[in-house]
Amino acid sequence: MPTMMASTTACSPSLIDRLRGWLSVLLLAWATLAWSAEIEIANPQLVPGDDGYVLNADFSFDFNARLEEAVTRGVVLPFVVDFELTRPRWYWFDEKAVVRSKTYRLSYHALTRQYRLSSGGGLHQSYESLTEALRVISRVREWAVVERGAVQPGEPYVAALRMRLDLTQLPRPFQIAALGNREWSLASDWKTWPVTFTAEAK
């Protein structure tokens, strides 16, 4: 009588680690979506700048005690501002004319007892208090988002803006601690508004 033989294939440890990492990212994204609107957006405006259009906007949020404790213990908190400009098209999918992201990295230096805010390109500024650093994060001014010639005057567009604490950029132990924890959830809904560019930016 023939003997039935079964074969099994073991998953490599690296594959298991990658699957766990992807699962963590998906769970973090779900948690952020489930607890959105922790950040409120006010007065978003696109105004002419030197080489196109710049964005001004105000953000308000409650920086709770858990986040304050984390940053004072050396955790760098990444706040990401996302901007999109879309041109609706009735005959096809909407056109994404502009997609921009800006990251503020908030940290604390125990030796100098100062808070540090980095915004990319090697630029950083130090502040005596957490309140001062958060005030800068909450007021986006003259952020160049639309280059000259990127939009058509007279055409209707839809601008969209959001801010979020990007949990996926945290160290892995803090990502795990943030799962299912409302104190780590800090994000806004997308704020949208119609825009029509009447003339080319100066």
Secondary structure as the mmCIF struct_conf table of DSSP 4:
data_model
#
loop_
_struct_conf.conf_type_id
_struct_conf.id
_struct_conf.beg_label_comp_id
_struct_conf.beg_label_asym_id
_struct_conf.beg_label_seq_id
_struct_conf.end_label_comp_id
_struct_conf.end_label_asym_id
_struct_conf.end_label_seq_id
HELX_LH_PP_P HELX_LH_PP_P1 PRO A 2 MET A 4
HELX_LH_PP_P HELX_LH_PP_P2 ALA A 10 SER A 12
HELX_RH_AL_P HELX_RH_AL_P1 PRO A 13 ALA A 34
TURN_TY1_P TURN_TY1_P1 TRP A 35 TRP A 35
BEND BEND1 GLU A 38 GLU A 38
STRN STRN1 ILE A 39 PRO A 48
BEND BEND2 ASP A 50 ASP A 51
STRN STRN2 GLY A 52 PHE A 61
HELX_RH_AL_P HELX_RH_AL_P2 ALA A 65 THR A 72
TURN_TY1_P TURN_TY1_P2 ARG A 73 GLY A 74
HELX_LH_PP_P HELX_LH_PP_P3 VAL A 75 VAL A 76
STRN STRN3 LEU A 77 ARG A 87
TURN_TY1_P TURN_TY1_P3 TRP A 90 TYR A 91
BEND BEND3 TRP A 92 PHE A 93
HELX_LH_PP_P HELX_LH_PP_P4 ASP A 94 ASP A 94
STRN STRN4 GLU A 95 HIS A 109
TURN_TY1_P TURN_TY1_P4 ALA A 110 ARG A 113
STRN STRN5 GLN A 114 SER A 118
BEND BEND4 GLY A 120 GLY A 120
TURN_TY1_P TURN_TY1_P5 GLY A 121 GLY A 122
STRN STRN6 HIS A 124 TYR A 127
BEND BEND5 GLU A 128 SER A 129
HELX_RH_AL_P HELX_RH_AL_P3 LEU A 130 ILE A 137
TURN_TY1_P TURN_TY1_P6 SER A 138 SER A 138
STRN STRN7 ARG A 139 GLU A 147
TURN_TY1_P TURN_TY1_P7 ARG A 148 GLY A 149
BEND BEND6 ALA A 150 VAL A 151
TURN_TY1_P TURN_TY1_P8 PRO A 153 GLY A 154
STRN STRN8 PRO A 156 LEU A 165
HELX_RH_3T_P HELX_RH_3T_P1 LEU A 167 GLN A 169
BEND BEND7 LEU A 170 LEU A 170
HELX_RH_AL_P HELX_RH_AL_P4 ARG A 172 ALA A 178
TURN_TY1_P TURN_TY1_P9 LEU A 179 GLY A 180
HELX_RH_3T_P HELX_RH_3T_P2 ARG A 182 TRP A 184
STRN STRN9 ALA A 187 ALA A 187
HELX_LH_PP_P HELX_LH_PP_P5 ASP A 189 TRP A 190
STRN STRN10 LYS A 191 THR A 196
BEND BEND8 ALA A 199 ALA A 199
#
